[in-house]
Amino acid sequence: MSNMKYIVIPEPGKVEVKEMEKPVLQKGEAILKVLYGGICGSDMGTYKGTFLYASYPRIPGHEFSAEVVEVGENSHGIKKGMIVTANPYFNCGKCYSCRRGFVNCCTSNQTLGAQRDGIFRQYYSMPIERIYDGKGLDALTLAMIEPFCISYHSVQRTSVKAGDKVLVVGAGPIGLFAVMAAKLKGAEVYVSDMMQNRLDKALEIGAAGVIRTDKEDFAERVKAITSGDGFDVCIECVGLPQTFQNCIDAAAFRGRIGLVGVGKQKLDFAFTQIQTKELDIFGSRNALKKDFIELIDLVKSGGCDVTRIITDVYELNEAEKAFTDMANDPNSRLKSVIKIG
């Protein structure tokens, strides 16, 4: 049996490229040759030791594109040679969430690269029903569909609609994808962050305006942008107590808040604000099959260019550099991608 290379984080602050046996085709699965893998914020959290779900050693990665190199007969239309992406959130199928169809928030959810070893390896055996045809999209674009799905799901959860004023809190990759997703719904989107280069990127992809939270009075800017009304929807994409508080403060009375960011810290706040404003607060976790399918179609139709947030592409043997560069200079990097195959 031949070997393949894979990337592993053995402990916080370390990244190694090692070898392991290639997978053998199993019934109901397809062997994928992984092409590109995006470094997610959760992967960086695992590297830095700050990710809520991190354990070690861990093979990171769940944003990816791949070529189908082995597959048996199946009813899902997956064929050898297809360039695909896949759903990386493994659910139990038995819990109350799964029984109701909310498989994205399975009580025993295991996401690749988080609760189970991930996709940063040259080959991976994936259940066929989780694989989605890229419909001709190039491999680099397809690797961005999963993170886009995270943001798109939050926009769906908060029922963003045409004419809504939306504030995206955090201009990292997930925040920028939230801008794209909300704009697809016809919303007027604003973004807050502390990094000017990220706010510049938000404007470049169509944000109507930005708030530099470390240099501007947040409350005054919200008041000015919304004529004192507050935002119809606030989407939190950071995972810090202050950024959640910003959403509560910025939301209009009867506004909607989507929580996407993942963090370990606790928030002490005047919770009666939720009652006073009659806020709707929606947790948003992972994504659903329909999110993947809809976004593949939307991106293919030219709805938006998801590769615009990619700032760096590394080779497989540069994995350690990819993580250290991101950790040491996050200001100049948005989305780093590793070319695996």
C-alpha positions in Angstrom: 0.0 0.0 0.0 1.4 3.4 -1.0 1.8 6.4 1.3 0.6 9.9 1.1 1.5 13.2 2.8 -0.6 14.9 5.4 -0.5 18.0 7.6 -0.8 17.7 11.3 -0.8 20.0 14.3 0.7 17.8 17.0 0.4 20.5 19.7 -0.3 24.3 19.8 2.4 26.2 17.8 3.6 23.3 15.7 2.8 22.2 12.2 4.4 19.1 10.5 4.1 17.4 7.2 4.2 13.6 7.7 3.3 10.4 5.8 0.5 7.9 6.3 -1.1 5.1 4.3 -3.5 6.1 1.5 -7.1 5.2 2.1 -8.7 2.2 0.5 -12.1 2.5 -1.2 -14.9 1.5 1.1 -18.5 0.7 0.2 -20.6 3.9 0.0 -17.5 6.1 -0.2 -15.3 7.7 -2.9 -11.6 8.3 -2.8 -10.9 12.0 -3.3 -7.6 13.5 -4.4 -7.6 16.7 -2.4 -6.6 19.7 -4.6 -6.9 22.9 -2.5 -7.6 23.4 1.2 -8.4 26.7 2.9 -7.0 27.6 6.3 -10.1 28.4 8.5 -10.2 30.5 11.6 -10.8 27.3 13.5 -7.6 25.8 12.1 -5.7 28.9 13.2 -7.4 28.5 16.6 -6.2 24.9 16.8 -2.7 26.1 15.9 -2.8 28.8 18.5 -4.5 26.7 21.2 -7.5 29.0 21.4 -10.2 27.0 19.5 -13.1 25.8 21.7 -13.2 22.3 20.2 -9.4 21.7 19.7 -7.7 18.5 20.8 -4.3 17.1 19.7 -2.7 15.8 17.6 -5.1 17.1 14.9 -5.1 17.0 11.1 -6.7 20.4 10.2 -8.8 21.4 7.3 -12.5 21.3 6.1 -12.6 23.9 3.3 -11.5 22.1 0.2 -11.9 21.0 -3.4 -11.0 17.6 -4.8 -11.0 15.3 -7.8 -12.9 12.0 -7.6 -10.3 9.3 -8.4 -12.2 6.2 -7.3 -15.9 5.6 -6.8 -18.4 2.8 -7.2 -21.8 2.9 -8.8 -24.1 5.3 -6.9 -27.4 7.1 -7.1 -25.9 10.6 -6.3 -24.4 11.2 -9.8 -20.8 11.2 -8.5 -18.3 10.0 -11.1 -14.6 9.5 -11.5 -12.9 12.7 -12.7 -15.4 15.1 -11.2 -14.0 18.2 -9.5 -16.1 18.4 -6.3 -16.4 19.8 -2.8 -18.1 18.2 0.2 -20.0 18.7 3.4 -17.5 18.3 6.3 -19.9 18.2 9.2 -20.5 14.6 10.3 -23.8 14.1 12.1 -25.0 11.0 14.1 -28.4 10.7 12.4 -30.1 9.7 15.7 -30.2 12.7 18.0 -33.3 15.0 18.3 -31.7 17.6 16.0 -30.9 15.0 13.3 -34.4 13.4 13.6 -35.9 16.9 12.9 -33.6 17.4 9.9 -31.3 20.0 11.7 -28.2 17.9 10.9 -25.9 21.0 10.9 -26.4 21.2 14.7 -26.3 17.5 15.6 -25.7 17.2 19.3 -22.7 14.9 18.5 -21.4 17.0 15.5 -17.9 16.2 14.3 -16.5 18.7 11.8 -13.4 17.7 9.8 -10.4 19.4 11.3 -12.2 20.2 14.5 -13.7 17.3 16.4 -12.2 14.7 14.0 -9.1 14.7 11.7 -9.5 16.9 8.7 -8.9 17.1 5.0 -5.3 18.4 4.8 -4.0 15.2 3.3 -3.4 14.2 -0.3 -6.3 11.6 -0.4 -9.4 11.2 1.6 -12.3 8.7 1.6 -15.6 10.6 1.8 -19.1 9.2 2.0 -20.6 9.7 -1.4 -23.8 11.4 -0.2 -21.6 14.2 1.2 -19.9 15.0 -2.1 -21.2 17.8 -4.3 -20.5 18.2 -8.0 -18.7 21.5 -8.7 -20.6 21.9 -11.9 -17.5 23.1 -13.8 -16.2 25.6 -11.2 -12.4 25.6 -10.9 -10.8 23.9 -8.0 -9.6 27.1 -6.2 -13.2 28.6 -6.3 -14.7 25.4 -5.1 -12.4 25.4 -2.0 -14.2 28.6 -1.0 -17.7 27.3 -1.1 -17.7 25.8 2.4 -16.7 29.0 4.2 -19.2 30.9 2.1 -21.8 28.4 3.2 -21.1 29.3 6.9 -21.9 32.9 6.2 -24.8 32.2 3.8 -26.4 30.0 6.4 -26.3 32.8 9.0 -27.9 35.2 6.4 -30.7 32.6 5.9 -31.1 32.1 9.6 -31.6 35.9 10.2 -34.0 36.2 7.2 -32.1 39.0 5.5 -34.2 40.5 2.8 -34.0 43.2 0.2 -33.9 46.7 1.8 -32.6 45.5 5.2 -29.7 47.5 6.7 -27.2 44.8 7.9 -24.2 45.2 10.1 -21.5 42.5 9.8 -19.3 42.6 12.9 -15.8 41.4 11.9 -14.2 41.6 8.5 -12.4 38.3 8.4 -13.1 35.8 5.7 -16.5 34.7 7.3 -17.5 38.3 7.7 -16.6 39.2 4.1 -18.5 36.2 2.9 -21.5 37.4 5.0 -21.2 40.7 3.1 -21.5 38.8 -0.2 -24.3 36.7 1.1 -26.4 39.6 2.4 -25.8 41.6 -0.8 -27.1 38.6 -2.8 -30.4 39.1 -0.8 -30.5 42.8 -1.7 -29.5 44.2 1.6 -27.5 47.4 2.3 -24.5 46.1 4.2 -22.0 47.8 6.6 -19.0 46.3 8.3 -17.2 47.0 11.5 -13.6 45.9 12.4 -10.3 47.2 13.7 -8.1 46.4 10.7 -8.2 49.0 7.9 -7.1 46.6 5.2 -10.0 44.3 6.0 -12.4 47.2 5.9 -11.0 48.3 2.6 -11.6 44.8 1.2 -15.2 45.0 2.5 -15.7 48.2 0.6 -14.1 46.6 -2.5 -16.6 43.7 -2.5 -19.6 46.0 -2.1 -20.1 47.1 1.5 -22.0 50.4 1.7 -19.8 51.7 4.5 -17.5 50.7 7.4 -16.9 51.4 11.0 -13.3 51.4 12.3 -14.1 50.4 15.9 -10.7 51.3 17.4 -10.7 54.8 16.0 -14.4 55.8 15.7 -17.3 56.1 18.2 -19.2 53.0 17.5 -22.5 54.2 18.9 -22.3 57.5 17.0 -21.5 55.8 13.7 -24.4 53.4 14.1 -26.7 56.3 14.9 -25.5 58.2 11.8 -25.7 55.3 9.4 -29.2 54.3 10.5 -30.6 57.7 11.3 -30.9 56.6 14.9 -33.0 53.5 14.0 -30.4 50.8 14.5 -29.7 47.9 12.1 -32.4 45.4 11.0 -29.8 42.6 11.2 -26.4 42.3 12.9 -24.2 39.3 12.1 -21.4 38.5 14.6 -18.4 36.9 13.0 -15.7 37.3 15.6 -16.6 35.3 18.8 -15.7 37.9 21.5 -17.9 39.3 24.3 -17.5 42.9 23.0 -18.5 42.1 19.4 -21.6 40.3 20.6 -22.4 43.4 22.8 -21.8 45.6 19.7 -24.5 43.6 17.9 -27.0 44.0 20.8 -26.2 47.7 21.0 -26.4 48.3 17.2 -29.6 46.3 16.5 -32.8 48.1 16.0 -35.8 47.5 18.3 -37.2 44.2 16.9 -33.9 43.6 15.2 -32.3 40.2 14.4 -28.9 39.0 15.5 -27.0 36.1 14.0 -24.1 34.6 16.0 -21.5 32.9 13.9 -18.3 33.5 15.8 -17.0 30.9 18.2 -15.2 31.8 21.4 -14.3 30.6 24.9 -15.0 33.8 26.8 -18.1 34.6 28.8 -20.2 37.8 28.4 -21.5 39.8 31.3 -24.2 42.1 30.0 -27.5 43.8 30.8 -29.6 41.0 29.3 -32.8 43.0 29.7 -31.8 44.8 26.5 -33.0 41.7 24.6 -36.4 42.0 26.2 -36.6 45.8 25.9 -35.7 45.7 22.2 -37.6 42.4 21.6 -34.6 41.1 19.7 -34.4 37.8 17.8 -31.1 36.1 18.4 -30.1 33.2 16.2 -27.2 30.9 16.7 -25.8 29.8 13.3 -23.7 26.7 13.1 -22.2 25.0 10.1 -24.4 24.7 7.0 -26.9 22.4 5.2 -26.7 20.5 1.9 -29.1 23.0 0.3 -26.7 25.9 1.3 -23.9 24.1 -0.7 -26.0 23.4 -3.7 -27.5 26.9 -3.8 -24.1 28.6 -3.5 -22.4 26.4 -6.2 -25.2 27.5 -8.5 -25.0 31.2 -7.5 -21.2 31.3 -7.9 -21.4 29.5 -11.2 -24.0 32.0 -12.5 -21.6 34.9 -11.7 -23.3 36.1 -8.6 -20.0 36.8 -6.9 -16.3 36.0 -7.1 -15.4 34.1 -3.9 -11.7 34.0 -4.8 -11.4 37.8 -4.2 -10.6 37.2 -0.5 -7.7 34.8 -1.2 -4.4 36.5 -0.4 -1.9 33.6 -0.3 -1.5 30.2 -1.9 1.1 27.8 -0.5 2.5 24.5 -1.6 1.9 21.4 0.7 5.5 21.4 1.9 5.1 25.1 3.0 2.3 24.2 5.5 4.3 25.4 8.5 5.0 28.7 6.8 1.4 29.1 5.9 0.3 28.9 9.5 3.2 31.0 10.9 2.7 33.7 8.3 -1.0 33.9 9.2 -0.3 33.9 13.0 2.5 36.5 12.7 0.9 38.9 10.2 -2.9 38.6 10.2 -3.3 42.2 9.1 -2.1 41.5 5.6 -3.7 38.1 5.2 -7.4 37.2 4.8 -7.6 33.7 3.4 -4.6 31.5 2.9 -5.0 28.4 0.8 -2.7 25.3 0.6 -2.3 23.6 -2.8 -2.4 20.0 -1.7 -2.8 18.1 -4.9 
